[in-house]
Amino acid sequence: MTTSTDLAAMPWKAPEPHELPEWRMRMCEYTGGEESMRSLAGAINAGQAAVFPAVPGMDASPGAIASVLLARSEERRLREAQLYYATADMTSLALAAAAVPPTEPVKPSRLPAPYGFMVFAEPIGGYSMDVADVLSGGPMGREGAHATVTTPIVAVSWGLWCPGEVSVTDGPTGGPAVRWFNQRTRGGLEPIPQHFDGVWLTFYAPVNSAFERLAPETVIGTARNGAPMTAGDISSHPRPNPLTWDNEMALAFGIPFGEPEPDTTKEWAQVVYTAWQLMSQTGKTQLTETEDIPRNRAGRKRDHRAGITGPSDVRIVNVHTAHRPSRAAAEQDAAASTGRRAPEWSCRWPVRPYRRNTCLNPRAHSDNGCEHEDRIVPPHIKGPADKPLKLGETVHLWDHQPEDD
């Protein structure tokens, strides 16, 4: 029997902004630990990693080598990251604007920091899957087991990335050559060239939250000792980290986004990039504002002892007060959302923002030497302020057939 948690599972509950430095510290410690390495290696060996390295000639399994390189790189990104917290209104604005893909090619200038970690007050996406079906292809599978869960995507880390800078040794060069691959849903493995220049994104989901509302006796798969593995076994397993690495992708600079693919890293990356675009806009089209939450002295000392080199302060990103939706609209959207997928935003943004492709140097337009970028235009409603807003499709009524030309 299939058990679904779509309606029953706990909604995502974001931390308070001041908690992010402690979350970062716990995630750094976990990422470099044995349990994380084992989980990454298992995902790679099962073909579930989207982007992964390989080292030809090494006397070890592909997963064992790749997990070390991936974990080491992610730990560095987290340690050097500027911390961001996107409020619920900011998240909904990014989702509303991202409903139409960015038209500009991916620009390094859009990154708010070279390395960053952002937690969203509401999920930026999610996906449903039968966990037992995923496990069925390996030793943890169990015949007849079914358990459908919905996983929300609630955070992202990023960092400037070039495959040629990753090596087996700790130094920038030396050791066996590392080759990187992109494992697409269709088309199999695709080598990533060494000259690739872009930004790495790691997407995070809450730990074990999808299993907490399943009946504890629900069979998920097979434990290492051969006994049935249940939802209760997973939920009761202590996890020191607040978030789990769900998926990853690399965006190449200078390459535009294509059409979004629902419930994939491509769709989530589009939302993240749109958030960066919103954060980088200033002047008349400024749509966001930030507030820095300083870390206390004791916390900064703990960060230093833990090897954290990035800023300890947390930067809260919110919609600018001039464009912020009402609390009533936010509550209406929240009531219509599950908290495990991207939230409803139509009450907060009944007229969503739109993209304007802007030429930055019109004098060079004639010889194709100009540069274009997106400008996200604030939403506004035309009409009298004291009249109710009516939304709907326009219907044209003909009282007679039009004459042929």
C-alpha positions, 0 to 999 in steps of 0.5 A: 500500500502506498502511503503519502505524506503530501497532506500530512507532513509537517510544513517547513519551519524556518529558523530564526535569522540569528540561528544561522551561524550555529546551523552553519557550524553544525553543517560544516562539522557534519559535511566533513564527517563519516556519516556524510561521506557514506551518504554521498558515496551511496548516492554517487554509486547509485547514480543519484548525484547530478554533478560529481567528480571521477579520478581515473586510476585510483584504487577505490570505488567512484563513490568513495573518491567523489564523496571526499572531493564533494564534501571537502568543496562543500565544507569550504563553501559553507565556511567562507559563506556570507549568511543570508535569510530570505523572508517569506515576502522576499521568497514569494517575490522571487517565485513570482518574478521567476515564473518567467525565466531570466532572459540575460545570460548568467552573470557573475556580477549578480552573485551577492557574494562569491560564497554564500548560504541562504535559508528561505522562510518558505520553500522555493520548490519541492518534489514527491517520490516513492522512497521505497522505489528509489531504494529498490535498485540497491541492497536497501530495497524491499519487495512490496514497500511503498512510501511516497514523501514530499521533500521541500527545498529550503536553502542553498549554498553557492560558490564560484567554481571551476573544475580545474581548481579541484585536486585530490591533494590539498594544494591547487595543483598536483596529484591525479587528474580530476574529471567532472561529469553532469548526470542529466535526467536524459542523455546520460553522463556529460563531461564538464570541460576543465575550462568551465567557469561558473557558480556551484549550487547545493540545494538543501532540504530539512532532515527527516521531516517527510518521514515524521508523519508516516506511521512509524511501522511503514516499511521503507526498505531493508536495514543493513542487518536484513530487517525491515527498515521503517519510517520510525527507524529513520525518524528516530535516528539522531541527526546532528545537522539541521539540513540535508544535502539534496541535490546540486548543479553548476551554472555556467557564466555567459549561458542563458537559462532555458525553459524551466523543468518543474521540480528540478534543480533547473527550476530552483536555480532559476528562483535563486538567480532571480533572488540575486537579480532582485538583490542587485537592483538599486535606484528607481527599480529597487525592490529589496532591502537588507538588515544585518544581524550581528553575531555576539562576541562569544559566537564569533570566537566559536566561529574562529575556533571552528575554522569559519572564515566567512562573515558571522553576521546574518543578512536579512533580505526583505521586500522593500517597504515601498512594495511590501504586501500586506499581512492579510495577503501573506496570511491568505497565501499561507493558508493556501500553501502546504509548506512543503512546496513553493507557496502560493503568492497570488494574494501577495502579488496579484500582478506579478513583477515582469522582466524588462530586457535593458540595453546597457550601452545603446551606442554599440547596439548597431554593431552588436557590441552592446550588453543587455541585462534583466531589470525586474519591474515592480508590480503595480495595479492600474485603476482607482485606489478606492475600487476593488481589484478584479482579476479575470480573463478578457472576453470579447463579444461580437454582436455580428460576424466580422466581414472578410477583408 
